[in-house]
Every structure is written in structure tokens, then in C-alpha cells.
Amino acid sequence: MKFLMVIFIVFIFTACSQERTQPLYSVKLSDAGVGKIKVGTPFEMRLIEPKFPGFEIQKFTFFKEGEPMQIIQIGYREVPWMYLFPSKDKKLVKNVSIVTNKIKTSWPTKIGMRFDETYHAEQLSLCKLGSDALKGNVVCSEPLAKNIYYVYKDETTLLGDELPRYTELKMWVLDEIIWSAR
């Protein structure tokens, strides 16, 4: 009996010490949306929180050109997974920025991949220079989707007014994936 009690106590301590590395709800990115975020999803914490059970959800305010701007951060175990940005009227989710590989996608493209692992020289027409918050990056559309964009960055290259040549972009790294509700 004493032996069974020791085994039971060891089992309990082992089970309690194992923390979850993934939330119970898995999130998938597709052209239609990110998890339960779709076109027309209200930009309201009380409506977004139930869509991501087990996740940490926070709303932040920052200032852009003197105007307050709110974003919603969704993450797990203090690590950001995505950021939600509002529409101009601040009523709907306009864009979702994915910043982790922990979100499943419909495409083989993953954050951290090099440009030459995802695009060929003939596909350079799918890319443009980033503007506003994405200035200094190269933004490319997903060839098989209308709402997905890939943001590539390079710490050492300063961009001019023209898109770099393919040979220059080859080593750039995918930094984030953006879903846009358009």
C-alpha cells in the first residue's frame, strides 16, 4: 500500500509540473481569416476574447501621428502570436499580423524562411516596398490568396525608392504574415 501511495504522489507531482506548451484551441490562418476572426469581426475585446479560449488577450493604445491607436495582442504564455488592428472607423478588425510559426497556415510558407525559399525571380511582380509602419520592408502577396501578405525584412539593407533585385532579396527573412479584411 505504501508503494502505491509513493507512485501516486510521484504521478501527481509529475502531472502538475508539466506545463502546456500549446493552448487547447489551435488557430489556423487561411484566406478567409485567422481562427475565428473573419471579415466583419467587430474590434471589441468582449467579442474577441471568447474566440480564443486559453489565450492571453490584451488591448494596447499607442499614438500614430498624434492620434490614439488601439491594437489587440493575442498570445500564449507571455509570447505574442498575433496583433489585431482596427479599421479606420475603429469598429471592425482590419488586419491581423501573425508573428509566430505556432499558427497553422494553408501554405508551406513559415516565419523565418528566406525570400528565395518562398518566391522565384519571376514572382517579383507580387512584391512592393512597404509603406507607413512597414517602411523598410518588402511586402509580397500570396499567389494563391487575395488577403494574405508576407513581410520580409533585412537588418543590413537600406531601401531606396525601388524594389531590390531578386539577387539582393534572396536572403531576406519572412518577419510577419498579414491577413487583411480589405
C-alpha positions as CSV (number, residue, x, y, z in Angstrom):
1,M,0.0,0.0,0.0
2,K,2.9,2.4,0.9
3,F,4.4,1.7,-2.6
4,L,1.2,2.6,-4.3
5,M,1.0,5.8,-2.3
6,V,4.5,6.8,-3.4
7,I,3.7,6.1,-7.1
8,F,0.5,8.2,-6.8
9,I,2.4,11.1,-5.3
10,V,5.1,10.9,-7.9
11,F,2.4,10.8,-10.6
12,I,0.6,13.9,-9.2
13,F,3.9,15.9,-9.0
14,T,4.8,14.9,-12.5
15,A,1.4,15.9,-13.9
16,C,1.5,19.2,-12.1
17,S,5.0,20.1,-13.2
18,Q,4.3,19.6,-16.9
19,E,3.0,22.9,-18.3
20,R,1.2,23.2,-21.5
21,T,3.4,24.5,-24.4
22,Q,0.3,25.0,-26.6
23,P,-3.1,26.3,-25.8
24,L,-6.1,23.9,-26.1
25,Y,-7.5,25.8,-29.1
26,S,-5.4,25.7,-32.2
27,V,-5.5,28.7,-34.6
28,K,-5.3,28.4,-38.4
29,L,-4.6,31.1,-40.9
30,S,-6.5,30.9,-44.3
31,D,-7.5,33.4,-46.9
32,A,-10.9,33.6,-45.1
33,G,-9.4,34.7,-41.8
34,V,-7.3,33.9,-38.7
35,G,-9.0,31.4,-36.4
36,K,-12.5,32.8,-35.8
37,I,-11.5,36.3,-37.0
38,K,-13.2,36.8,-40.3
39,V,-14.3,39.8,-42.5
40,G,-16.8,41.8,-40.4
41,T,-15.4,40.7,-37.0
42,P,-16.0,43.6,-34.5
43,F,-12.9,45.1,-33.0
44,E,-14.2,44.7,-29.4
45,M,-12.4,42.8,-26.6
46,R,-15.6,41.3,-25.2
47,L,-16.4,39.7,-28.6
48,I,-12.8,38.7,-29.4
49,E,-11.9,37.0,-26.1
50,P,-14.4,34.1,-26.4
51,K,-12.9,33.3,-29.9
52,F,-9.5,32.5,-28.3
53,P,-10.0,30.4,-25.2
54,G,-6.9,29.8,-23.2
55,F,-5.0,32.7,-24.8
56,E,-3.8,35.9,-23.2
57,I,-5.5,38.9,-24.8
58,Q,-4.6,42.5,-24.1
59,K,-5.6,45.8,-25.6
60,F,-2.9,48.5,-26.0
61,T,-3.1,52.1,-27.1
62,F,-0.2,53.9,-28.9
63,F,-0.1,57.1,-30.8
64,K,0.3,57.4,-34.5
65,E,0.7,60.9,-35.9
66,G,-0.7,62.2,-32.6
67,E,-3.8,60.1,-32.8
68,P,-4.5,57.3,-30.3
69,M,-4.5,53.9,-32.0
70,Q,-5.5,50.7,-30.3
71,I,-4.3,47.2,-31.1
72,I,-5.2,43.9,-29.6
73,Q,-2.4,41.4,-28.8
74,I,-3.2,37.7,-28.6
75,G,-0.5,35.4,-27.2
76,Y,0.2,32.4,-25.1
77,R,2.5,32.2,-22.0
78,E,3.6,35.8,-22.4
79,V,4.7,35.3,-26.1
80,P,2.8,37.3,-28.7
81,W,1.2,35.3,-31.5
82,M,-0.7,38.0,-33.4
83,Y,-1.8,41.6,-33.3
84,L,-5.2,42.8,-34.4
85,F,-5.6,46.2,-36.0
86,P,-8.9,48.1,-36.4
87,S,-10.5,49.6,-39.4
88,K,-10.4,53.4,-39.9
89,D,-13.7,53.8,-38.1
90,K,-12.3,51.5,-35.3
91,K,-15.4,49.2,-35.5
92,L,-14.0,46.1,-37.3
93,V,-10.8,44.1,-37.4
94,K,-9.0,45.3,-40.5
95,N,-5.7,43.4,-40.3
96,V,-4.1,40.6,-38.3
97,S,-0.4,40.4,-38.1
98,I,0.9,36.9,-37.4
99,V,4.3,36.9,-35.7
100,T,4.8,33.2,-34.8
101,N,5.0,29.8,-36.5
102,K,2.6,28.3,-33.9
103,I,-0.3,29.4,-36.1
104,K,-1.1,26.8,-38.8
105,T,-1.4,28.1,-42.3
106,S,-2.9,26.8,-45.6
107,W,0.5,27.4,-47.2
108,P,4.0,26.0,-46.6
109,T,5.4,29.5,-46.0
110,K,6.6,30.0,-42.4
111,I,8.1,32.9,-40.5
112,G,11.9,32.8,-40.6
113,M,12.0,31.4,-44.2
114,R,14.3,33.2,-46.6
115,F,12.8,35.0,-49.6
116,D,14.4,32.6,-52.1
117,E,12.6,29.7,-50.3
118,T,9.2,31.2,-51.0
119,Y,9.5,33.2,-54.2
120,H,11.2,32.8,-57.6
121,A,12.7,35.6,-59.6
122,E,9.6,35.5,-61.9
123,Q,7.3,36.3,-59.0
124,L,9.0,39.6,-58.0
125,S,6.0,41.4,-59.5
126,L,4.0,40.1,-56.5
127,C,6.1,42.3,-54.2
128,K,6.4,46.0,-53.4
129,L,8.1,48.3,-51.0
130,G,6.4,48.6,-47.6
131,S,4.9,51.9,-46.5
132,D,3.9,53.5,-43.3
133,A,4.6,51.0,-40.4
134,L,6.1,48.6,-42.9
135,K,8.6,51.1,-44.4
136,G,12.0,49.5,-44.9
137,N,10.4,46.1,-45.6
138,V,9.3,44.3,-48.7
139,V,5.7,43.1,-48.8
140,C,4.6,40.3,-51.1
141,S,1.2,38.9,-51.8
142,E,0.5,35.2,-51.5
143,P,0.0,34.0,-55.1
144,L,-2.9,31.6,-54.1
145,A,-4.8,34.1,-51.9
146,K,-6.2,37.6,-52.1
147,N,-6.0,38.5,-48.4
148,I,-2.5,37.2,-47.4
149,Y,0.7,39.3,-47.4
150,Y,4.2,38.3,-46.4
151,V,6.5,40.9,-44.9
152,Y,10.3,40.4,-45.5
153,K,13.0,42.3,-43.7
154,D,16.7,42.6,-43.8
155,E,18.6,44.2,-40.9
156,T,21.5,45.3,-43.1
157,T,19.9,46.7,-46.3
158,L,18.7,50.3,-46.6
159,L,15.9,50.5,-49.1
160,G,15.8,53.2,-51.7
161,D,12.8,54.1,-53.8
162,E,12.9,50.9,-55.9
163,L,12.3,47.3,-55.1
164,P,15.7,45.5,-54.7
165,R,16.6,42.9,-57.3
166,Y,15.9,39.2,-56.7
167,T,19.6,38.5,-56.0
168,E,19.5,41.2,-53.2
169,L,16.3,39.9,-51.7
170,K,17.3,36.2,-51.7
171,M,18.5,36.2,-48.1
172,W,15.8,38.5,-46.6
173,V,13.7,36.8,-44.0
174,L,9.9,36.5,-43.6
175,D,9.2,38.5,-40.5
176,E,5.4,38.5,-40.3
177,I,2.3,37.3,-42.2
178,I,-0.6,39.7,-42.6
179,W,-4.2,38.8,-43.1
180,S,-6.2,41.7,-44.4
181,A,-10.0,42.0,-44.3
182,R,-9.7,44.6,-47.1
